Amino acid sequence: MRFFQTDNIQDLESNLVLQKNLAQKKKIIKHLFLHGSMTNTDLGQLVKLSAPKIISLLSELKNDGIIEELGQGNSSGGRRPNLYGIKEDALYIVGISINLHKTTISIFNGRNQSVFGEEELPVVISSGVAIIDPIVATTNALIKKYGIDRANILGVGIEMPGLIDSKNGINKTYFPIDKPLAAIFSEKFELPVLIENDAKARAFAELRFGGARNMKNVLVLHLDWGLGLGIIVNGKLYKGKNGFSGEFGHLPMVENGVLCKCGKQGCLETIASGTAIARMAREGIKAGRSSMLSTLVQEDLDKIETQTVVQAAVSGDQYTISILANVGFWLGKGLAYLIQIFNPELIILGGRMAEANQFLLTPVQQAIHTFCNPDLGNEIQIRFSELGSNAAIQGIAAMVLENELDKV
């Protein structure tokens, strides 16, 4: 990005001053992107700078064409302070979500607003590099269509399932290839590229914009076709040694259970995920269980998915209610183990399974009370995410911003 390019200054002292000012400006940009428009007083408190210094830096950022004044804030008396925000076209971040059913592309401007909403394409995650070119081509077409200056694109963030080492740009599950996946995308885009696991991207979104904001120790459970877990410890996203932490769905729970896609039998994901819900519903209907599901899918059982089961449960269908209660029991049992290990202050439930709401929450809470030490389980808060289906793409965009701004 043009703003972060500095001239080669030979004088050491001048260079150090320049680098320090640049670092402080990056902090200002970060806070304005994450929190929206702010006064110079609020910014000064966040970045821990004096009033004269913050005013000087804001003036420089205005001259650089990065920020602008956005009216006036509230005042308890006296002159109302000016509000500052990033200019919409000063920077952009590309966010891409690749999952088992589709790929979604969004581009965020300097105000952390999507330029055009979301663009979907029927490209699904699969082993190999065949999916890369259509994703790059569609993204580049969107950049051109909306007149976005590529020089102002900070980077590209891609969230997807799998064992992901974001530091080295590797997805070991779906792209076991010699060259790092992020490097391939970066060469194609000619932009910095960050890849991250979908559950971790969602957890980061909760940390920056959602229910985990201003909290220290939170577990964010992604309830989708699979089960993912984002772990926040001491106010930071915990990744583990190689970035592979949070494989909650692959804890073995049932002896001699259903074969999981990871190769083990009886994983939690085989009894408490969206895939498991759809499978159990189909199996029950085939075995003669009475349910309105058959009518909802017009006798095509392959069309049964999580939302279909939830729809039937909301209508009072006892069979689907029993499926969700069983799933909630196993989720709660698994969470009881995590609570006793991490002692979190909050658990956030998100993803398409969260639409089941109370049909899941009540049995989850009952199982936690049954299997967890009461001194830990009775104190835990459990909430559903309020960020919606685009949480991961929001999270990966914020990750790109912080990753790029943290570079010296």
N, C-alpha and C positions, 0 to 999 in steps of 0.2 A: 504494500500500500504506500502511496506517495508520501503520506504524512510521516511515516516512520523511517524514511530514507534521510540520512544525514550526510553532509559533506565531509570529506576527509580533512579534518583539522589537525595540523601538525603540532600546534601548541598544546601540550599535555594539560595544562591548567584549564584552558578554554574548553578543551574536549571533555574534561570531567564535569565542568559546569553545565555544558550542553547535555551530557548524558543524564545528569541529575534532574535537570529541568524536564527532559523528555520522559523520564520515569514518572515524575510527578504529574505530567500531563496525561500519561497513560492511565494513571490511577483515577484522575478526574473523568476521563472518557468511560472507563469501566463502570464507575458508580452512576453516571448519567444514563448509560445503556441499561443497567440492571434495575435502577430505581426510578428512572424518569426524570423530569425536570426538577431542579433544586435551586435553592438560593446559594449565594457565595458563602454565607455563614454555615449552612448545613454541610456544604462540600468541604469547607475548611475543617470542620469537626471530624468528618469521615477520613480525610487524608492527613489530618493532624498538621495543618499548616496555618500560619498566622494570616490575619485578614489582609494585610498588604500583599503578602506573597500569593494568596489565592486569587486576589483581584488582578494581580499582574499576569498570572498564568491564564486566567480566563480571558484577559484582553489579548494575549498572544494566540490563544486558541480561536478567538473570533477572527483575528487577522489571518490565521491559517485557513479559515473557511471551514473549521470543524464544528464549532458550536455557534449558537445564536441566542439572543434574548427572546423569551417566550411570554412576555407579559410580566405581571407582578404577583408576588405571593401575598399571603395573609400577614397582618401585622397586629401586634397587641397594643400598638400606640406609635405615633410618629410616621415617618415615611415608609411606604410599603416597599419591600425588597424586590429586586429584579429576579426573575426565574431564568435559569440557563438550561439549555438542552442541546443535544447533538443535532445538527442539520440532517434532514432526512437522507439527502444524497451524499453525505460526507463519507459514509462507510456502509458496506453491505456484507452480510454473511449468508452463505448458501447452506441450507440444512436439507439433508436427504435421509429418508427412512426407508430401509430395505427390509421387508419381512417375508413371511411364508406365503403371503397372498397378493401383495402388490408393492410398488415403490411409490413413495410420495416425496415431492420436491417443493420446497418453500424457500423464498429469499427474504431475509429480514433487512430492513433499512436501519439507519442510525437511531431511530426511535424505538427499536425492537418491535417494529410492526411488519407484518408480512406484506410484501409489495402487491401480491396478487392472490393471496389465500394459499391454496394448495393445488398442485398439479399431480394427478395420479397417472401412472402408466402400468400396464399389465406385465411388469417384470418382477419375478419372484426370486428370492435368494436360492442359489444352487451352487454346487461345487464347480469350480472353474472360472474363467475370466470372460465368458461369453456375455454376461450381463453388463459388463462395464461400458462398452461402446454405446449401447442405446441410452443408458443413463446419462452419460457425458453429453451425447448429442442433444437429448431433450433439454438438459440443463442449459447448455450453451444457446439453444434456440430461445429459451425463456429470457436469458440475459440480454440477448439481442432484441427480442420482442419488446421488452420493457425499458429499453434504452439505458441500461445500467453500464456505467463506466467500469470496465474490468480493473482498471488501476485502483479503484476504490473498494474492491472486494478483498476483505480481510482474509478470508479462507473458506474452505468447504468442510462441513462436518457431516459424517455419515454414521448413523446408528443402525445396528443390526443385531440379530441374535448370534450366539456362539461364544466360544472362548476367545476373547480378544485381548491381545497385548497392545494397548493403545500407544505405549511408548515407542514400540518398534513397528507399529502399523500392521500387525498380523492378526488374522482371524484363522485360528487353527482348526476350527470345526468345519467351516464351509469353503475355505480357500487354502488348503494345504499345498501351497505353491512355493516355488523357490524364492521369488521376489516378493517383498512385503506388499500387501494389497494397497495400503495408503500411498506407497511410492508409485504404484501403477496409476492410480487415480490422479495423483499429483502431476505426473508427467502428461497425462491426457488433458487435465484442466489448465496446466501451467499456473497452478495456485497451490498454496499450502493446504494439505488435507489431513484431517484428524478423523480416525475411526474409533468407535466406542461401542461397547455392549449396550443393548437396548434398555435393560433394567437399570444400568448405571446412569444412562442418560436421563431416564425418568427420575431417578433419585436426585440427580443434580438439579433438575428442574424444580423439584419440590424444595430443595435446599435454597435455591435462589429466588423462586417466585411463589412457592406453594406452602403447604402445611408445615414443612420442616424449617421454614425461614426463622432465623434467630434461635434455633434449637441446636443442641449439642449431639445428642445420641438418638438416632432415629433409624428404624428399619422400614424400607419402602418395598412393598411386595407387588410385583407386576403379575397380575392374574390374567393371562391370555391363553393362547393355545398351549403354551408351555407355562412354566413358573419361573420367574426371575426374582432376584433379590438385590436391592441396592442398600449398602450399609453406610451410614453416616456416623462417624466416631469423632468426638471432640470438634464438631462443626465442620468436618472435612469428609469428603467421599473416600471411603476405604476401598482399596483395590486388591491388596495382597501382594505377594512377591512378584507374580507375573501378570497381574491384572485379572486373575481368574476367580476372584472371590465371589461369593453370592450364588453358587450353584445349588440353591435350596431345593429345586425341583428334582435333583438327582440324589437326594438322601434315600437310601434303601429303607422302606417302611414295611413292606409286606413280604413275608417269606414265600418263595415260589410264586410270586405274583406275575402280572402281565409284563412281557418283555418291553423294555423301554428303548427308545431310539439311541440311547447312549450305550446299549449293549448289556446293561444289567437288568435284572428282574425286580419288580416290585418297587420301583422308585416312586417317590411322592407324586411326581408328575403323571404317573399312570393311573392315579386314583383321585387326583385333586387338581386337574387342569381343565381348560376348555376342551381340549382333545378328549380327555377322559369323560367329561360330561356328555359330549356328543356320542361317544362310543357306548357308554352305559345306557343312554337313552335308546339308541338303535337296538342294542342287544335285548333290552327289556320288551320293546315293541315286538321284535321277532319272536320272543318267548311267550307272547300272548298277554302282556300286561295291558291293562285298560288305561288309555290316555288320549287326550285330544291332540297329541303330537301328530298322529297320522293325518288328521284332518288339516292341521296347520301347514303341513308340507305336501298335501294332496297325494298321500301314499308313497311319495318318493323319499324314502328314509335317508338317502344320501344327502338330502338338503337339511337335515337336522344339524343345528349348530348351537352354540351357547345361548344366543339371543332367542332362539326358538324355544329352548327349554325354559328360560326365564319368562318368556311371554306366556307359556302355558301355566307356569307356577303362579304368576300374577293373577291369572284367571281362575285359580283355585284347583288346578289339576294336582291331585294327591301324589301321583307317581313322580312327577317332576319335582314337586316339593321334597319328596323323600330323597331324590338324587342329590339335590342341592344341600340338604341337611347332612347327608353322608359325606359329601365333599367338604362341607364346613367343619365337620368333626375332624377329618384328617388334616386339614389346614391348621386347625387349632392345636392339634397334637404336635404338629411340626413346629408351629410358632412357640409352643410352650418350651421346647428345647432351646430355641433361639433366645427367648426371654431370659432363661436361666444362664445363658452364656454371655449375652450382651447387656442385660439390664437396661433396655432402652426406655426413654421417656414417652415415646410415641411410636405406633405402627401405622403406616399409611397403606391402604389397599387401593390399587388402581388397575386399569386394564378392563377388557370387555367383560370379564367375569364379575367385576365390581357392580355391574348393573343389577346383579341378583340382590344386592343390598341386604335387607334384613333376613332374607332366606339363607344367606351365608353368615352374616354377622352373629346372629344368635347362637348357632351351633359352634362357631369359632370361639366365642366367649365361654360357652359351656365347657368346651374341651380344654381351654386354657385353665379354667378353674379346677378341672379334674386332674390335669397332669402337671401343673406348674406349682411351684412353691408359692403359697398364698401371699407371703411378704413381697414377692415380685409380681405375681400375676394380678393381684388385686389393685395394684397401683398403675397398671399400664393403661394408656389411652389408645383406642383404635378408631381411626377415622378413614373415611373414603376420600380419595383425591378429588380436588375441585378443579384440577387443571384440564381435564378432558382428554380426548384422544390424541391431541397434538403435543402432549407433554414431552415426549421424547425428542421431537424435532426442536422444541424450545430449548430443551436441555443441551442438545448437542451444539446448537448455535451459541449458547452462553459459554460452553466449554471452549469452542473455537476462539471466541472473543478473549477469554482469560488466558488461554494458551498463547495466543499471539501477542497480547499486551504484556505478558510476563517475560517475553523474550527481551534481552538487553539489546 
